[in-house]
Amino acid sequence: MTVRRLKRIFQGDGRALIVAMDHGLIDGPCAGLERPGETIAKVAAGGADAVLTSYGVARRFAAELAGLGLILRVDGGATSLGNSSGPGSLFFGVEEALRIGADAVAVSAFPGAAVEVESLERLAHVIAAAHRWGLPVMAEMVPGGFDSPPDQRTVHAIALAVRVAAELGADFVKTPYVAGFEQVTAGCYVPVVVLGGAKRGAEAAMLGDIEAAMQAGGAGVAIGRNIFQAEDPAAVTAAVARVVHGK
């Protein structure tokens, strides 16, 4: 069952173009996600393989998501109105993910942060629960946390973080791209996809980093704002698909 679900996300070439649309859990109706159904239709038309999103979007826009792989975000933290620096909480469990038809669940962990142990323990517990039902887990590994400075996101730190996720049993990992990414993929025995981060406004630079990540052994991307906040999300999705899948 795990393999079949993963094949809803990763294509025959072993790569995946995942569009991250879970930002509403923190920022509410942020630009590009005011009408999620319309955005899902655009990225699907552009060639997205899967969408990472919230329980509410997955439930309300099931028809629009039907042709895509579905990764459900089951954890979260404070909204942009809050100031919590804790490890976050589990909002949903495996039962809810299965009921909504998810092909995988996503959980974050933060090696090197003050909440490192708590976040890793939470990830391990989700992996154990999900695997009892053949449900894959995507570990989002961000050294130091989402607001960590660049000097904490070294190739050594990222390579360590993704390997720890694999050791805990994650089926694939989402992590920042860094120069020397081949060291990250060489030391990890599960697929590694790179996250998109803040909107850049420079599509060529983004595509260049994706190309470099793929050449370094990356298994795809999980990009949000750089796609759904673009002037033409379908066109940008298609451009990313050409780099990820070579078509």
C-alpha positions as CSV (number, residue, x, y, z in Angstrom):
1,M,0.0,0.0,0.0
2,T,2.8,2.4,0.8
3,V,4.4,1.9,-2.6
4,R,1.1,2.4,-4.4
5,R,0.5,5.7,-2.5
6,L,4.0,6.9,-3.2
7,K,3.5,6.3,-6.9
8,R,0.6,8.8,-6.8
9,I,3.2,11.4,-5.9
10,F,6.5,10.3,-7.6
11,Q,6.3,9.6,-11.3
12,G,7.9,6.9,-13.4
13,D,11.2,8.8,-13.4
14,G,11.3,8.8,-9.6
15,R,10.7,12.5,-9.3
16,A,7.8,14.7,-8.1
17,L,6.6,18.2,-8.6
18,I,4.8,19.0,-5.4
19,V,3.0,22.3,-5.0
20,A,2.9,23.4,-1.4
21,M,-0.4,25.0,-0.5
22,D,-0.4,24.7,3.3
23,H,0.4,28.4,3.9
24,G,-3.2,29.3,4.9
25,L,-2.6,27.5,8.2
26,I,-0.2,30.3,9.2
27,D,-1.2,33.3,7.0
28,G,-4.9,32.8,6.3
29,P,-6.0,34.1,2.9
30,C,-2.5,34.9,1.6
31,A,-2.0,36.1,-1.9
32,G,-2.6,33.3,-4.5
33,L,-4.6,31.2,-2.1
34,E,-7.7,33.3,-1.7
35,R,-9.6,30.8,-3.8
36,P,-7.8,27.5,-3.4
37,G,-10.0,25.6,-6.0
38,E,-8.9,28.0,-8.7
39,T,-5.3,27.7,-7.8
40,I,-5.4,23.9,-7.7
41,A,-6.9,23.9,-11.2
42,K,-4.1,26.1,-12.5
43,V,-1.3,24.1,-11.1
44,A,-2.9,20.8,-12.2
45,A,-3.1,22.3,-15.7
46,G,0.6,23.2,-15.6
47,G,1.6,19.6,-14.7
48,A,1.8,19.4,-11.0
49,D,2.1,15.8,-9.6
50,A,0.9,16.4,-6.1
51,V,-0.3,19.1,-3.7
52,L,0.7,19.6,0.0
53,T,-2.2,21.2,1.8
54,S,-4.4,21.5,4.9
55,Y,-7.2,19.3,6.0
56,G,-9.8,22.0,5.3
57,V,-8.6,22.5,1.7
58,A,-8.4,18.7,1.1
59,R,-11.9,18.3,2.3
60,R,-13.5,21.2,0.6
61,F,-11.7,20.9,-2.8
62,A,-11.7,17.1,-3.1
63,A,-13.0,17.2,-6.7
64,E,-10.2,19.6,-7.8
65,L,-7.6,17.5,-6.1
66,A,-8.8,14.2,-7.5
67,G,-6.3,13.9,-10.3
68,L,-3.3,14.8,-8.1
69,G,-1.4,13.2,-5.3
70,L,-2.4,14.5,-1.9
71,I,0.0,15.2,0.9
72,L,-1.8,16.3,4.1
73,R,-0.1,18.6,6.6
74,V,-0.9,17.1,10.0
75,D,1.1,19.4,12.2
76,G,1.3,23.2,12.7
77,G,2.3,26.0,15.0
78,A,1.2,29.5,15.8
79,T,-0.4,31.8,13.1
80,S,1.3,34.9,11.9
81,L,-0.6,36.8,14.6
82,G,1.1,34.8,17.3
83,N,4.6,34.6,18.6
84,S,5.1,31.0,19.7
85,S,8.5,29.6,19.3
86,G,7.7,26.1,20.4
87,P,7.9,22.9,18.3
88,G,4.3,23.1,17.2
89,S,1.5,20.6,17.7
90,L,-0.1,17.7,15.9
91,F,-3.4,19.0,14.6
92,F,-4.6,15.8,12.9
93,G,-3.9,12.1,13.0
94,V,-3.5,9.2,10.7
95,E,-7.2,8.4,10.8
96,E,-8.2,11.8,9.5
97,A,-5.6,11.6,6.8
98,L,-6.9,8.2,5.6
99,R,-10.5,9.5,5.8
100,I,-9.6,12.4,3.6
101,G,-7.9,10.2,1.0
102,A,-4.3,11.4,1.6
103,D,-1.5,9.6,-0.2
104,A,1.0,10.8,2.4
105,V,1.3,13.1,5.5
106,A,3.7,15.9,6.2
107,V,5.4,16.7,9.5
108,S,8.2,19.2,10.3
109,A,11.3,18.7,12.5
110,F,14.1,21.1,13.4
111,P,17.5,19.6,14.1
112,G,19.7,22.1,15.8
113,A,16.9,24.2,17.2
114,A,16.0,24.6,20.9
115,V,13.0,22.4,20.2
116,E,15.0,19.7,18.3
117,V,14.2,16.7,20.5
118,E,10.5,17.5,20.8
119,S,10.1,17.9,17.1
120,L,12.0,14.7,16.3
121,E,10.0,12.8,18.8
122,R,6.8,14.0,17.2
123,L,8.0,13.0,13.8
124,A,8.9,9.6,15.0
125,H,5.5,9.1,16.6
126,V,3.7,10.1,13.4
127,I,5.9,7.8,11.3
128,A,5.1,4.8,13.5
129,A,1.4,5.5,13.5
130,A,1.3,6.1,9.7
131,H,3.2,3.0,8.8
132,R,0.8,0.8,10.7
133,W,-1.6,1.7,7.9
134,G,0.8,1.8,5.0
135,L,0.6,5.6,4.8
136,P,3.9,7.3,3.7
137,V,5.4,10.2,5.6
138,M,7.2,13.3,4.2
139,A,9.5,14.8,6.8
140,E,10.2,18.5,6.3
141,M,13.6,19.0,7.8
142,V,14.8,22.6,8.4
143,P,18.0,23.0,10.5
144,G,17.4,25.6,13.2
145,G,13.8,26.1,12.3
146,F,11.8,28.0,9.7
147,D,13.3,31.4,10.7
148,S,16.9,30.1,11.0
149,P,19.7,32.2,9.4
150,P,21.6,31.0,6.4
151,D,24.7,30.1,8.5
152,Q,22.6,27.3,10.2
153,R,21.6,25.9,6.8
154,T,25.0,24.6,5.8
155,V,25.4,21.5,3.6
156,H,26.6,19.6,6.7
157,A,23.5,20.6,8.7
158,I,21.1,19.7,5.9
159,A,22.8,16.4,5.2
160,L,22.6,15.5,8.8
161,A,18.9,16.5,9.0
162,V,17.7,14.5,6.0
163,R,19.7,11.4,7.2
164,V,18.1,11.7,10.6
165,A,14.7,11.7,8.9
166,A,15.5,8.6,7.0
167,E,16.8,6.9,10.1
168,L,13.5,7.6,11.8
169,G,11.7,6.0,8.9
170,A,10.5,8.9,6.8
171,D,9.6,7.8,3.2
172,F,10.8,11.0,1.6
173,V,12.2,14.4,2.8
174,K,11.6,18.0,2.0
175,T,14.5,20.4,2.8
176,P,16.2,23.6,1.7
177,Y,18.5,23.6,-1.3
178,V,22.2,24.5,-0.6
179,A,25.3,24.5,-2.7
180,G,27.0,21.1,-2.5
181,F,23.6,19.4,-2.5
182,E,25.1,16.2,-3.9
183,Q,26.5,15.6,-0.3
184,V,22.9,15.8,1.0
185,T,21.5,13.2,-1.5
186,A,24.6,11.0,-1.3
187,G,24.1,10.5,2.4
188,C,20.4,9.9,2.4
189,Y,18.8,6.6,1.2
190,V,15.2,8.0,0.7
191,P,14.1,10.6,-1.9
192,V,14.9,14.3,-1.1
193,V,12.9,17.1,-2.6
194,V,13.8,20.8,-2.2
195,L,11.5,23.4,-0.8
196,G,10.9,26.7,-2.6
197,G,11.0,29.2,0.3
198,A,10.0,32.9,0.1
199,K,8.8,34.3,-3.3
200,R,11.9,35.5,-5.2
201,G,10.5,37.3,-8.2
202,A,13.3,35.8,-10.3
203,E,12.0,32.7,-12.1
204,A,15.3,32.1,-13.9
205,A,17.2,31.9,-10.6
206,M,14.6,29.5,-9.2
207,L,14.7,27.2,-12.2
208,G,18.5,27.3,-12.1
209,D,18.5,26.1,-8.5
210,I,16.0,23.4,-9.3
211,E,18.2,22.2,-12.2
212,A,21.2,22.1,-10.0
213,A,19.3,20.2,-7.3
214,M,18.1,17.6,-9.9
215,Q,21.7,17.1,-11.2
216,A,22.9,16.7,-7.6
217,G,20.5,13.7,-7.1
218,G,17.3,15.6,-5.9
219,A,14.0,13.7,-6.4
220,G,11.9,16.8,-7.1
221,V,10.6,19.9,-5.5
222,A,7.9,21.1,-3.1
223,I,7.3,24.7,-4.1
224,G,4.6,27.1,-2.9
225,R,4.7,30.9,-3.1
226,N,7.0,30.9,-6.2
227,I,4.3,29.1,-8.0
228,F,0.9,30.1,-6.6
229,Q,1.9,33.8,-6.2
230,A,3.2,34.0,-9.8
231,E,1.4,36.0,-12.4
232,D,0.6,32.8,-14.3
233,P,0.8,29.8,-11.9
234,A,0.1,27.3,-14.7
235,A,2.9,28.6,-16.8
236,V,5.4,28.6,-13.9
237,T,4.3,25.1,-12.9
238,A,4.9,23.9,-16.5
239,A,8.3,25.5,-16.5
240,V,9.2,23.7,-13.3
241,A,7.8,20.4,-14.6
242,R,10.1,20.7,-17.7
243,V,13.2,20.9,-15.3
244,V,12.0,18.3,-12.9
245,H,10.8,15.7,-15.4
246,G,12.8,16.9,-18.5
247,K,9.7,17.4,-20.6
